[in-house]
């Protein structure tokens, strides 16, 4: 995202100038320089390059199905849950004004809307409803799409919209960033252009700040947090700047207000120390806010700008070692999406490191692995760690589409291309991925005829919709996945050899869960994602049974089992035990429990256990506490086993 201190686009173009600009747009394809503000001119230029016609209906603008919208809501659950009360508050402020409040994800998909029913009916006619995509690529200049493109708050009023059919709207939007600086989505207020009010921009920006404030506090609760404000009374309010610091002074999180106060870009998060922004290092901050300090403290930026501050050191009962561990955990959560998948398994670490090297290069990525190992999750992490992360991630399961539909789904179609085709046609999934990442899951199941068409698209970087028409340029990062051995499929004549070499830029094999050494850490991460507001753990016997289980469904099976177990917990319970598990899994885990050994069997089992302990200890870098956690036993038990092994 651009510099958060960039000015918002709020200057209105005089009506006469705007009419002349639109006349020139319709007559000769572009207005003269100087008729529009620079921001609006740039947005109209982008809209024109997307091939959009300013008049008539937009061709094949995508709309999520109910299942796709449900997946998007689940993926953005944290954002939606924090935004909902703010949206309700804004809705109260604009009641009876003929307006609505909307929340969109980073791709411009509307996730949630609230507002006046009378206006909602008019808004629905231009697809201003959940599931619709409002990026500039499909809707031209509009507040949601332009705020995403520019990374700043914008107002798009009336005829400033690139598409004439949206000229009845006045829209105001502001981006929402998470504490690590990643764009999460956009908050928008849209209404009838006759009801435009200049204060709406401030209302939307304030709403976005409120959401960012709560997202920050949720993520960095218990860490080292520096609160900043130009006025002492502003500390502790939703207008304060919030900075999360590691124990050695690195900025590992910040909200937009803090970045503006410190004059820092978003990429300063994770790359700057607090000393780069303030005339004080971490030692001075800790000394000035120690247990004997009273009240807020005055600080200065290097340019002399005064700021009031308060440093929260987290839970006062923590020891220094615990503080350091928490700071490392805060920093790790502020890293990119690939780093979030690293829970200690060497094979996964190697795959992550290799994927990172090609994330921003024109090299296709091919993922191998059993069903359920998390190939799509890995592909999304590659996308989320690349420079394309604010653009669409489009996933297509080639095995789930009938042969008769896969061509239209992938390549799109013109109106009337076949019986049952939508009246406006459809752009196709490949065009939807323009600028972002196209993920083709189970590509080994793609029909041979479609393989030829896909190869042509990859070679020419152009797609022609079903039914003909001019080729459309496309730019995307390609990630494919399969559980099949494609080399063998090529030899059997079921997969084109030329396509195989086109998609096989870098092949990565994701390990099955039974071969990973980080099961305990994976369980901890999944439980934290499922229940972010409380700490859920496994009972020791359950953890031991999990460690023995082969997990034929891999991560998918583990995740579903934990989700069900969390749902079965009572409100006061924080430990998953046998009664909370699905019956079929309990049966499988029960069958997997070892019987009491005798004689030689006892020695053999002990040797197997010792080998397992040695493997886990090695993969933990000799860290006994970490090894014990992965094995699901106490440190004392592990120390005793190590002493016994040494004595033998």
N, C-alpha and C positions, 0 to 999 in steps of 0.2 A: 504494500500500500504506500501511496505517496506520503510526504511529510504531513503529520496531523495538524500542523500549524498553518497549512495552506488555507487561504481564504475561501469561504463558502461562496457558491454561485448564487447570488441573491439579487444582483442588479437587473432590473427589468429593461427590456428593449422597448423604446417608444413604439406605440401601436402603428404609426405611419411607416416607420422603418421596417417593422416586422412584416407588414403587408407587402412592402416592396421586395423584401428578401424572399418571401414565399412566392411572389409572382415570378421572380427570377429563377427560383428553384424549379418551378413547374415549366417555365419557358425554355431555359437553357441548361438546367441540371444543377446549377450551383449559384448562390448569391454572390454579389460583389463583396470584396474585402471591406470591412468597416461597418457594414450594416448590422451585424450581430456582435455580441460580446465574444471575446476569444474562446471562452468555455463552450458557449452555445454553438459557435462556428465549428469547433473541433468535434462536437457531438454530431452535428448534422453531417459533417464530412465522414465520420465513421459510419453513420447510418447509410449514407449513399454507397460507401464501399462494401457494405454488407449486401448490396443489391436490392434494397427496399425501395418500393415506389411510394412517394408521399401521399398519393391518393389511392382510393380503393381499399380492398381488404388485404391484410398482410398474408402472404402465401404460406400456408402450412405452419403457422406458429404453434410450437409444441404445447401440449397440456398433459400433465401427469395423470396416469390412471389412479384409481383409488388405492391400489396396492403400492404404486410408486410413491404416492403422497404419504401413505402410512409409513413406508420405509424412511422417507425423508424426515418425517416427524420424529421417528425413533432415533435416527442419526443425530438430529439437532434437539434432542429432548432437553438438554441442559439449557440451551438458548431459549427455547419456547417456554420452559417453566419459569425462567427469570424474567422473560419479556411479558408474560401474560398479565401480571398485576400492574405493570407500567402501562400497558396498552389499555387496560380497564380505566386507569386514572386519566389517561389522555382522552379516552372516549367520553368521560364525564365532562371534560373541559370543552369539548366541541359538540356536545349534545344539541340536537335540533339545528345544526348548521348545515345540514345536507352534506356530511363528510363521513369518512371512514378511516380507521387506523389499520395498517397492514404491516405484517412482518414477512420478510423475504430471506431466503438463504443466500450463500455467496454466489450462486448461479442465477439468482433472480427469480427463483420459484417462490410463489406466495405460499407461506405455511399457515398463516392464521390471519383472520380479519375480524374487525368489530366495527359497528357503526350504525348510522341511521338506515332503517329498512327502505325508505323511499329512494335514497341514493343508491343503496345496494342493488336494487333492480336495474338502474341505469348502468352501474359499474359492471354488472354481470354481462351486459351486452358487448362490452369490449374485453371480456375475460379478466376483469379485475376481481378474481376470486381464487381461493386456495387451489393449488395445482397448476395454475397458469405460470408461464415463464415470461418475465418482464425484463430480460437482458436487452441491451441495445441491438444485439444481433437479430432479434425477432420483433421487437416493438419500436425500434428507433429511439430517438431522444425521448426519455421519460425520466422522472425523478429517481425511481428505483434503479433502472439500468445505468443511468448516468452517474449516480452516486457510487455505484460499484465500479464503473470505469475510471472515474476521477479520484475515488477514495476520499471524497469530502462531501459535506452537506450541500444540497442543491435545491433550487426551486425551478420547476418547469411549469409555466403558466400558459394556458390557452394554446394559441397558435405557435408557441415555442415548441410544442410537441412536433416531431418530424412527421408523424402520420396524421393526416387531417382528421381521421375518425376519432382521434383522442383529443381534439382541440377543445372539447367541452369541459375538459378536466383542468384543475389546478392541483399540482402535486408537489409535495415537499418531503425530502428524504434525507436521512443521515446514516452513515455507516456505523456498524457496531463491531468493535474489535475485541478479541479475547486478551487476557493479561500478557500473553506471549507475543502480541502484535499481529496475530493472524486475523484476517477478515472473517467474521462469523456470519454477517448478514446486514440487512438494512431495515430501519424503522421508517415508515412512511405514513403521511396523512394526505389523502386525496379527497377532492370534493368538486362540486360544480364551480367552474371558473368565476361565476358571478359572485361567489362567496369568498373570494381570495382575501386573506388578511396577512399583512406583513409580519405579524407576531407568530405565525405558524412555524416559521423557521426556527425561532428560539424555542418553541414548545417541543419540536421534534428533536432538536439537538439535546435539550435537557433530558428528554426521555431516553435517548441513546446513552447519555452519560449515566443515568440512573441504572440502566441495565448493566453497563460495563462495571459500575461500582460494585453491584452485587455479585457479578461473575468473579471479580477480583477477590472479594472477601471470601467467597466460597472456596476458591482454589488455594489461597494463601493463608487461610486461617491457621494460626499457630506458628507461622514463620516470622521472619524479621521483616517488618513493614514500616516504611518511612512515610508519614502523612505530611502533606505540604499544602499551604494556602497562602496567598498574599496577605490575608487578614487573619488575625488570631482567632476570631469568632468563627471562621470558616472551617477550622479543623473539626473533624468528626461529623461533617455534613456531607451530602451527596455531591457537593461541588468541590471537594478536596481532591488533590492529586495523591495517588497511591503508588508507591514503589516497593516491590519485593526485592530484598537483598540476600545474597548468600553470605555465609559467615565471613568470607574474605572480601566482601564489598562489591561483588559483581551484581549488576542490575539483571535480575532473572524474571521480572514481571513489572508491568506498569499499565495504568489506564491512560486514556487519551488526555485527560486533564493534567496528569503528571508530565507527560511528554511535552505538552504545550508550555507548562510552567518552567521546565528545564531546558526548553529549546532543542529537544532531541528528536531525531527521526525514529520511526518504528524499529528499524534494524539495529538500533542501539541496544535493544533488549537482547541480552546474552552476549553482547560484544563490547560493552562499555562498563567501566567501574563507576561508582557514584562519584569518585574523585574527579572524573572527566567533566561532570556537570556542576558540582558544588565545590566551594572552597573548604572542603573538609573530607577526610578519608574515613574509612569505616571505624578505625580506632578512635578518631575524634568524635564521631557520632555516638559510639558506644559509651565513651567517657562522659559526653555531655548529657546523655540520657540514662545514666546509670541509676542504681537504686537510691542514691542520695539526691538526685536531681528532682526539682519540683517544677511542674507545669511545662508548657511548650518552650521551645528554644528558637531564637532567631538565627537564620543561616543566610548566606549570600551565594548567588551564582558568581561565576568568574567575572562576569561583566558588571558586578556590583548590585544587581537586582536583589532586593531583600525578600526573604520568604520566612514564614513561620512554619515550624516543624514539630512533629512529635514522633518518637520512635517506639514502636511496639516490639518488644523482644520475644513475644510468644509466651508460652506457658512458663511461669516463674519457677515451677517445681522441676523443670528439666535440668539435667546435668549438662556440662559443657559438651560431653560426647554425644548426648542426645540432640543437642542443638545443632551440632555439626552434621549429624545424620539427617535431621530434618531439612537443613539448608541444602544438602546434596539432593534430597528428594525433590525439594522445590525447584532446584535448577533443572533436574532431569525432566520434570513435567513441563518445563518451559521450552524444551527442545522440540525438534520437529516430529512429524508423525512416524517416521521410520524408527527414530530413537525410542518412541513409546512402545514399540514392539519388542525391544531388546530387554528380555528378562533373565538373561544370563546363559542361555544355551549356546555353546560354541558354534554349532552348525547354523543357527539362526543369525548369530552375530556376523558370521562370514557372508551369508546371503544379504544381510542388510548393508554391510560395507560395500559389497560389489554392486548392489542396486543403486546405492548413493552415487557411485562414480558415473553412472550413465543417466541419472535422473533428468539432467538438463541437456543431454546430447541426443542427436537424431539417431538413436540406436534402439531398435525394437527389443522388447524384453519378453522372453518366453518362460513361463512358470510351470514347472512340473510338480506333481505331488498327488497323494491320495485324496479322495473326496473328503472334504471337511477339514483339511489342514490349514485353511485360511488364505487361499490364493487371492480371492477378491479383496480381503482385508489387506493383504500385502500390497496388492496393486493400488488400492486407495491410499495407502501410506506412501508409496512411491510418488503418486500424484500430489499428495499433500505436502511432500518434502521438496517439490520442484517449483520452479518459477511459474508454472502453469496452475498453481494451487487455487487461484481465485477464479479460474475458468472451469467449464463443465467437466465432470467425470461421468462418462456414459458407459454403462455396463450392459452387455448383450450376452445372454446365454444361448449359444448356438445349438445346444442340444434340446432346449426347451421350445424352440420355434418350429412349427410344421414347415416342411419343404415348400409348401405353397405360399407361405407368408414371409419367409426369411428374406427374400429379395426386396419386397416392399418395405419391410422393417429396417433393413440396413441402408438401402440406397434411396428410399423415398419414392414418391410417385406423383405424377401430374394429375390434375382433376380429370376424372373420367377415364383413367388409365385401365381400369378393369371394373367388372361388375361388383358393386358394393364399396367402391372407393369413396372416401370422404369427399364432400363437395369441393373443399378447398385444396385437396391433395395433402401431402405430408412431406416434410423435409427429409425424413430418414435419420437413423441414429448416427450415421457417419457425419452428416452435416451438423447435427446437434453437438457433436464433440469438437467442432471447430474451435481452435485456440486452446483446447484442453487435452484430455486423455481419453482414448477409446480402448475399452477393455473387452476383449472377445474371449469369453469363458467357454471352455470345452470346444475349442476351435477344431479339434480332431474330428468332431461330429458334423462339421459343415459340409453340405453337399458339394460334390466336385464341381458342378456348374457354377456355384456361387464362389468357389475358390478362385476360378478364373476371373470373375468380375472384381473380387477383392484385390487380386494381384494387380489388375489394371489400375485400380484406385491408388494402391500403394506406389506404383511406378510413376504415375502421372500426377498424383496429388490433386486429382479432380474427380468429381462424382457426377454421373448423369442419372437423373431420376427415371424410374420406370415410366414408360410412355413417351420418352424422348424429351427434348429441350436442350438448352445450351449447357455445357459443362460448368460446374461450380467449383471454384478452388476450395480446397480444404487443407487445414493444417492441424495436426494432432500428434500427440505421443502415442505410440501403439504398445499395448501390453496384452499378450495372449496367455492363455492358460489351458492346460489339458491334463487329464490323468492317464492318457494313452501314451505309448511310445511312438512318437511321430516318425522316427526313422524307420521303424518296422511298418508303419502305415504307408510310408512312401514306397517301400520295397514291395508291399502288397498291392500297390496301385490305387489305394484309397485316398491318398493325399498327394497333391502336386508337389513335385520336388522343388520347382522354382519358387513356389510360395513358401515352402519350408525354409529355404535359405533366406527369403525376404523377412520372415518373422523371427528368425533365429539369430538375432544380433547378439544377445547374451542370454544363455539358458541358466536358470537357477532352479534347484530342486529343494523344495521346502520339506523338512523332516516330519515324519508322522509323530504324533504326540507320544507314542510309546517309546520313541527313540530319543526324546528330549530330556535334558537333565534339569529343566527349570519348571517342573510341574507346580511346585509349591508357590513359586513367584507368579506363575500364570494364574493360579487360583486366586491369589491375593489381588492381582490386577483386575481380574474379571469381577470379583466381588466388589471391589472399589467402584468399578464402572456401574454395576447393577444397583448398588446401594451407596451412593456418594455421601449421604448424610449420617451414616453410622458405620462402625467397624464390625464386619461380619467375619467369623473364622470357622474353621472346621474342627469338630471334635477329633481328638487324637486317633481313635480307632478308624474313623472315617478317612482321615488324612492318610493313614497307613494303607487302607484298602485302595484309596485313589492311586497311591504310588505303585501298587501291584497290578492295577487293572491295565489291560492292553489298549483300551479306548479305541475300538474299531471305527467309531464315528469321528475320532480325532477332536479338534477344537470345537467343532459344531456340537458334538455330543456333550462335551464338557460344559460348554456355555449354556446349552439348553437345560442340562441337569442342575446347574447352579441357579439359573433363573427360576426354575420350578421350586427348588429348595428355599430360595429367598421368599417366594410367594407363600410358602407353607409356614414360615416363621411367624410367631405371634409378635405383637408390637414390642414386648419387653425382651424378646429373645435375640441374642447376638451370635449364637453358636449353632452351626448346622450339624445335626446328629442323624442317626439312622431313620427316625420317623419322618424326617423332612425330605428324604430322597424319593424320587419316583420308584414305584414298586419294581419295575423291570430292572432298573439299575441296582437296587438293593439286592435283588436275586442274583444278578451277575457278580456283584462284589462279594456276596456271601459265598458263591461257588468258588470264587477266586481265593478265598482265605485258605492258607495252608493248614493241613492237618498236622497233628503232633508227630514229629519224626522219631524214628528209633534207630539205634545202632549207627551203621554206616550212613544212613540217610541223614542223621543228625549232623555228622561231620560234613557231608556234602552241602547241606543247607547253610551251615556256618561259613563254609568257604565261599559260597555264592554271595552271602550277605557281606562278607569282608571285601570281596571284589567290588560289590556295588558301593560300599562305603568309600573305598579307595577312589573309584571313578568320580563320585560326587565331590569328594574332598579336593581332587585335582581340578575339576571344573570350577570349584569355588575359590581357586587360587590359594588353598590352604587355610581359608577362613572357616574355623570350626563352627562358629555361630551360624554362618550362612549354610554350611553343609548340613547341620542339624535341622535347620528350618526346611531345607529341601527334602530331607529324609523323613520329616514328620516326627522327629524324636527330640528329646531334650539334649542340651549340651552335656550334662552329666552322663547321660546314657551313652552318648557318642564317645566321650573321653574314656568311659569304662570299656567300651568295645575296642577302642584303639589300644588301651593298656593290655587287654586280654590277647589281642592279635600279636602285639609285640612279645608278650610272654611265650606264646606258642612258637 
